[in-house]
Every structure is written in structure tokens, then in C-alpha cells.
Amino acid sequence: MAKTFKTLDEQIEILQRKGLVIQNVEETKDILLRENYFFVSGYRMLFMESMTNKMFLPGTTFEELYSMFQFDRHIRNIIFKNLLIIENNIKSITAYNLSKHYGIREEEYLNPKNFTNEKSRRKQVDDLLNKMKRQIRINGGQHQATMHYINKYGYIPFWIVVKILSFGIVSELYQILKPEDQKAIASDFGVTASQLIVYLPLLANFRNLCAHEDILFEHKTQRVIEDTKFHELLEIPKTNDEYIYGKNDLFAIVIILRQMLRKDDFFMLMSELEYEIQVLSDKLHTIQIDKVLDRMGFPANYGELVKY
């Protein structure tokens, strides 16, 4: 059945028929107009009686639903700004290492010989290098720094090029580096190369999700991170010998950030997250904050992560 346009009044009627309490109709209409019915209602499953009848739990108010929407926006902004820190760090460290070993001109640092020599990955190397050259060609003339180097020197050093490469491209780049280069870059973050190979695509995935304002709090990835000491120290429960939190959820990203951010940045991140969680908890009355934390993959003692 095809979807049809619904006026603000009709949107409110739909929510009311599903049992949602609307205390201020005009204010609700303004929020729906500004924020979009689809995006606000995207949080409704937390407040549903069941997946079958899809009725709101008795007493659920629009204000409670909107509080969940705002909470996700706030933590999305917190996570996003810290992912941007990591993005800048990985670009800078990668550029430093490759420039040091292979040179500063494009024909030097983009030489296929600088990357993995596995025959099975030759096409992957060629495809990515072509993709990078295309981004340099398209974006190089749109940035003041790249234009400066092109006009003055006739080439763009890699520490400038990384500014116009997406996080996804840099993540792919790491996958095709020689093992010794992967190890050198990973060591600057205090993690192993095998960990960083997994971490970067997950971080890029969450970074793009945040940039496009998609639902964050319950997002999960197909790929999981390996068990860390933090899973054990927090005594995260297991099912079938697998940790139930911190593997492919938002808490997994927090665990990655714990390892890759500077200590002060991570403490600030946790402080901001704890504040937003407390604000939301004070606004919830139909459900408990534990239900939200469970969907986020956060154990009840998540705050202890700053101790380790």
C-alpha cells in the first residue's frame, strides 16, 4: 500500500490512536514540522507494548518520546566530535609515516610498491589508489591549502592530501599498507595492527551515521571487535561465551575511543555522556533508563571505564 501525505493534525491523530498522550497539541505540531514525524517516531519501539500491536505503553507522552529523540541527537554530537578527533589523528599519523618512508610527491607516496605485495590484493591496491587520485583531482582545486601547493610547488604532499580524503578512504588505505607500516601507525595509538584493521571501518561507519543524523543509540555493525581487557574488567556478562555488550554496538565504539583518544579527551567524553544519560533518566517515566542503556550496549557500570 502506497504512503500518502499526512498533515500535522493527521500525524497527531495517528500517534494518539496508538495510545500516545499529547499534552500540548500546538507545541507537538511545531516539533513534528521542524524535526520530521518519521525521525521522531523512529524512537517509538522503546515505548511499545509489543512488536505485534505496536501500541504505546499506557501513559507514554509525546514529551517522553521527544526526549529520547533529543537524547540521541546530543550523544550523536558528542560521539561525532570525538570521531573527528580520531579521524584527524589517523590522517596525520598515516601521512607522517608514509611521507617519512616514501617521499612527499604524489608519484612517490602513491607508488603501488609502497603497499601490500599480496597478489590476491593487487586489484584492491590499484582500485584504492585510483580512487585516491580521483579525489585529489576533483577536490584538489577546491581547497586553499592544496591550491597553494599546486601553484607554488607543482605537487601536493601527503600531509595536505589527507585533508581532502574521506575517513572511509583512509580506513581502506590502512588495510593495504605493508605490515610494518600498519604496526608503526597502530603503535602510536597503543593498539595492535589487527585491532586497528577492525576499528577503523567501524569508526568510519559510525562517523558517517553521525554526519547524516541517523539513529545512533541502538546502531549495530555486522563486524565485531575482539574481546578487550575492558570487557573483562567491567565484568560484562556473557551468553554462549560471548560478551553481550561492547562488541558491535555503541559501547564498542566507546571502548575503541577509550584506547585511541588522549586521556583528557576520553574523560570529557564520558562526563558528557553521563550527563546526557542522567538528563534522559530524569525525563523518563514509562520506561527505565536501563532499557535505553541495554539498547546502547552499555553495561550498568559503564562509568567505571574511566578507572582503567
Order of alpha helices (4+ residues) and beta strands (2+ residues): alpha-alpha-alpha-alpha-alpha-alpha-alpha-alpha-alpha-alpha-alpha-alpha-beta-beta-alpha-alpha-alpha
